[in-house]
Structures are given as structure tokens and as C-alpha cells.
Amino acid sequence: MFVSSANAASTTDIIVAQSEAPAHTETVAPGTTPDAHAPADPTAGTHSETGHAKAVFPPFDSNHFASQLLWLAITFALFYVFLSRVVLPRIGGIIETRRDRIATDLDQAARMKQESDEALAAYTQELADAKNKAGAIAQEARDQAKAKADAEQAEISAALEKKLSDAEASIATIKNKAMQEVGSIAEDTAAEIVKKLFGGAVDKPAISAAVKAVRG
């Protein structure tokens, strides 16, 4: 917009300079026609070029400061209106959208954290219950194994005691039988010895009594 006003002022200065230049008239003799191909007056062109060279660059010309300030104010006002009506609302909308999105993400993160904490608490409780149940099952298994072992040990002990009693009874029977046989053998042996030593008949009741007295 500054360039348009400056170009307009420059064009106006050039037109004014050309209008102020002295007009050049060519004298034509009576009865002759002006030559259309005759060269123009060189002073006119020189005068216009001199007037254009003396013109000041419009943005630096003090005569145009007021218009430049006016255009500056208009441009600033339009730019301010553009910012306040278009740019700032869009920026505010973007910021509000991002704020809502961040708030939603934070809420979702908080909800997910709460769900994860609840899941962790449930898992911990289930793990504790499983450990307690496993401990109870293990204790029950140990108790059953101990009871079974005690029962087997008691059964084995009873069987051993019975076998020992039977063995002792058998040994006592064998011993008694052996002792009886030993007594008979001793009586027979003693009778034979007495018969060979003394000859004649042998008193078996006396020999039995003697053997019993010796064994007793």
C-alpha cells in the first residue's frame, strides 16, 4: 500500500513538472506545412528530464509523511482486526482443544492406573490365597503321610512283636523238648554207665531221680 501511494505521488510530480515547462512552438512559414518528421525541440526533453531528476524519492519526501502515517494507521488497524478476529480465535480454539485433549488423556491415565492398581491388588490377594491353600494342602498331605507312616510302623511293630513272641515260644518249646530229650539221654547214659560199672540190674527210677537232682 505504501508503494501505491508513492508511485501516485511521483507520477503527479512528473505531470506538474512537465506542465510548468515552457511550451516550445515551431514557427512555420506561410504556405508551408509543418514537417511531421522534423526533430523535436531538444530543450523540452532536457527540461522534463531535469525536473524528474530533481524529484525526491516519495517515501522520503516530507510532503507525503501525513499520507504515509495515515496508511500506516490503516494497515495497523486492519492487521489488528485480522489478528483479533481471525488469528487469535483460531489459536485460542487450538489451545482449548489441546487443553481438553490433555485433560481427557490425564483422566484416562488416572482411570487406567486405578484399574491396574485394582488388578494388582486382586492378583496379590489371589496369590496369597493360593499360597495359603497350597500350604494347607501340603500340611494335610504331611499329616496324612505321617499318619500312614505311623500306622505302618505300628503294624510292622506289632508284626515284629508277634514274630518275636512266636519265636520265643518256639524256642521255649524246642528248649523244653531238648531238655526232655537231654534228660532221657542222661538217664539212659547214666543207666548204661552204672550197668557197665556195677553190672546187674539198674534201678531206673533212682537214676532218673539222680539225674533230675543234678539238672535241678
C-alpha positions as CSV (number, residue, x, y, z in Angstrom):
1,M,0.0,0.0,0.0
2,F,3.0,2.3,0.6
3,V,4.3,1.7,-2.9
4,S,1.0,2.6,-4.5
5,S,0.7,6.0,-2.8
6,A,4.4,6.7,-3.5
7,N,4.0,5.8,-7.2
8,A,0.9,8.1,-7.4
9,A,2.8,11.0,-5.9
10,S,5.8,10.5,-8.2
11,T,3.5,10.5,-11.2
12,T,1.8,13.7,-10.0
13,D,5.2,15.4,-9.6
14,I,6.3,14.5,-13.1
15,I,3.0,15.7,-14.6
16,V,3.3,19.0,-12.7
17,A,7.0,19.4,-13.8
18,Q,6.0,18.9,-17.4
19,S,3.1,21.3,-17.2
20,E,5.4,24.0,-15.8
21,A,8.0,23.6,-18.5
22,P,7.8,26.4,-21.2
23,A,5.9,25.3,-24.3
24,H,8.0,25.2,-27.5
25,T,6.3,26.4,-30.6
26,E,7.8,25.9,-34.0
27,T,7.4,28.8,-36.4
28,V,6.2,27.7,-39.8
29,A,6.4,29.9,-42.8
30,P,3.1,30.9,-44.5
31,G,2.1,28.5,-47.1
32,T,4.2,25.6,-45.7
33,T,3.2,22.5,-43.8
34,P,5.0,21.6,-40.6
35,D,7.3,18.6,-41.1
36,A,6.0,15.8,-39.1
37,H,9.4,14.1,-39.3
38,A,11.3,17.2,-38.0
39,P,13.1,16.5,-34.7
40,A,11.5,17.8,-31.6
41,D,12.9,20.6,-29.6
42,P,15.8,19.1,-27.5
43,T,15.3,21.6,-24.8
44,A,11.9,20.3,-23.9
45,G,13.2,16.8,-23.3
46,T,16.1,18.2,-21.3
47,H,13.8,20.3,-19.2
48,S,11.5,17.4,-18.4
49,E,14.4,15.1,-17.5
50,T,15.9,17.8,-15.3
51,G,12.5,18.3,-13.5
52,H,12.3,14.5,-13.0
53,A,15.9,14.3,-11.7
54,K,15.1,17.0,-9.1
55,A,12.1,15.0,-7.7
56,V,12.7,13.4,-4.2
57,F,12.0,9.7,-3.5
58,P,8.4,9.7,-2.3
59,P,8.9,7.7,0.9
60,F,11.5,10.3,2.0
61,D,9.5,13.3,0.9
62,S,8.2,15.3,3.9
63,N,5.1,16.2,1.8
64,H,4.0,12.6,2.0
65,F,4.5,11.9,5.7
66,A,0.9,12.5,6.6
67,S,-0.4,10.1,3.9
68,Q,2.2,7.5,5.0
69,L,1.2,7.8,8.6
70,L,-2.4,7.5,7.6
71,W,-1.7,4.4,5.6
72,L,0.4,3.0,8.5
73,A,-2.5,3.6,10.9
74,I,-5.0,2.0,8.5
75,T,-2.6,-1.0,7.9
76,F,-2.1,-1.4,11.7
77,A,-5.8,-1.3,12.3
78,L,-6.5,-3.8,9.6
79,F,-3.8,-6.1,10.9
80,Y,-5.1,-5.8,14.5
81,V,-8.6,-6.6,13.3
82,F,-7.3,-9.6,11.4
83,L,-5.4,-10.8,14.4
84,S,-8.2,-10.3,16.9
85,R,-11.0,-11.6,14.6
86,V,-9.2,-14.5,12.8
87,V,-5.8,-15.5,14.2
88,L,-6.4,-15.2,17.9
89,P,-9.7,-17.1,17.9
90,R,-8.1,-19.9,15.9
91,I,-5.1,-20.0,18.3
92,G,-7.5,-19.9,21.3
93,G,-9.6,-22.7,19.8
94,I,-6.5,-24.8,19.1
95,I,-5.2,-24.2,22.7
96,E,-8.7,-25.1,24.1
97,T,-8.8,-28.3,22.0
98,R,-5.4,-29.3,23.2
99,R,-6.3,-28.5,26.8
100,D,-9.4,-30.7,26.5
101,R,-7.4,-33.4,24.9
102,I,-4.7,-33.3,27.6
103,A,-7.4,-33.3,30.3
104,T,-9.1,-36.3,28.7
105,D,-5.7,-38.1,28.4
106,L,-5.0,-37.4,32.1
107,D,-8.4,-38.7,33.1
108,Q,-7.9,-41.8,31.0
109,A,-4.4,-42.3,32.5
110,A,-5.8,-41.9,36.0
111,R,-8.5,-44.4,35.3
112,M,-6.1,-46.9,33.8
113,K,-3.8,-46.5,36.8
114,Q,-6.7,-47.2,39.1
115,E,-7.7,-50.3,37.1
116,S,-4.1,-51.5,37.2
117,D,-3.9,-50.9,40.9
118,E,-7.1,-52.9,41.4
119,A,-5.9,-55.7,39.2
120,L,-2.6,-55.8,41.1
121,A,-4.4,-55.9,44.4
122,A,-6.7,-58.7,43.2
123,Y,-3.7,-60.6,41.8
124,T,-1.9,-60.2,45.2
125,Q,-4.9,-61.5,47.1
126,E,-5.3,-64.4,44.7
127,L,-1.6,-65.2,45.1
128,A,-1.9,-65.1,48.9
129,D,-5.0,-67.3,48.8
130,A,-3.2,-69.8,46.5
131,K,-0.2,-69.8,48.9
132,N,-2.4,-70.4,51.9
133,K,-4.3,-73.2,50.0
134,A,-1.1,-74.8,48.9
135,G,0.2,-74.6,52.5
136,A,-2.9,-76.2,53.8
137,I,-2.8,-78.9,51.1
138,A,0.9,-79.6,51.9
139,Q,0.2,-79.7,55.6
140,E,-2.7,-82.1,55.0
141,A,-0.5,-84.3,52.8
142,R,2.2,-84.3,55.5
143,D,-0.3,-85.2,58.2
144,Q,-1.7,-88.0,56.1
145,A,1.7,-89.2,55.2
146,K,2.7,-89.1,58.9
147,A,-0.5,-90.9,60.0
148,K,0.1,-93.5,57.3
149,A,3.7,-93.9,58.3
150,D,2.7,-94.2,62.0
151,A,0.1,-96.8,61.1
152,E,2.6,-98.8,59.0
153,Q,5.2,-98.5,61.8
154,A,2.7,-99.7,64.4
155,E,1.6,-102.6,62.1
156,I,5.3,-103.5,61.5
157,S,6.0,-103.3,65.2
158,A,3.0,-105.5,66.0
159,A,4.1,-108.0,63.4
160,L,7.6,-108.0,64.7
161,E,6.4,-108.4,68.3
162,K,4.2,-111.3,67.2
163,K,7.0,-112.9,65.3
164,L,9.3,-112.4,68.3
165,S,6.7,-113.9,70.7
166,D,6.2,-116.8,68.3
167,A,10.0,-117.2,68.1
168,E,10.4,-117.1,71.8
169,A,7.5,-119.6,72.2
170,S,9.1,-121.9,69.6
171,I,12.5,-121.6,71.2
172,A,11.0,-122.4,74.6
173,T,9.2,-125.4,73.1
174,I,12.4,-126.5,71.4
175,K,14.3,-125.9,74.6
176,N,11.8,-127.9,76.7
177,K,11.8,-130.7,74.2
178,A,15.6,-130.6,74.0
179,M,15.8,-130.6,77.8
180,Q,13.4,-133.5,77.9
181,E,15.5,-135.4,75.4
182,V,18.7,-134.4,77.3
183,G,17.1,-135.8,80.5
184,S,16.2,-139.1,78.7
185,I,19.6,-139.3,77.1
186,A,21.2,-138.5,80.5
187,E,19.1,-141.2,82.2
188,D,19.9,-143.8,79.5
189,T,23.6,-142.8,79.6
190,A,23.7,-143.0,83.4
191,A,22.0,-146.4,83.3
192,E,24.5,-147.7,80.8
193,I,27.4,-146.4,82.8
194,V,26.1,-147.9,86.1
195,K,25.3,-151.2,84.3
196,K,28.8,-151.4,82.9
197,L,30.4,-150.3,86.1
198,F,28.5,-152.3,88.6
199,G,26.7,-154.9,86.5
200,G,23.4,-156.4,87.2
201,A,20.0,-154.7,87.1
202,V,19.7,-150.9,87.0
203,D,17.2,-149.1,89.1
204,K,15.8,-146.6,86.5
205,P,13.7,-144.6,89.0
206,A,16.7,-144.0,91.1
207,I,18.8,-143.0,88.1
208,S,16.0,-140.6,86.9
209,A,15.8,-139.1,90.4
210,A,19.6,-138.6,90.5
211,V,19.6,-137.0,87.0
212,K,16.8,-134.7,87.9
213,A,18.6,-133.8,91.1
214,V,21.7,-132.9,89.1
215,R,19.7,-130.9,86.5
216,G,17.5,-129.3,89.0
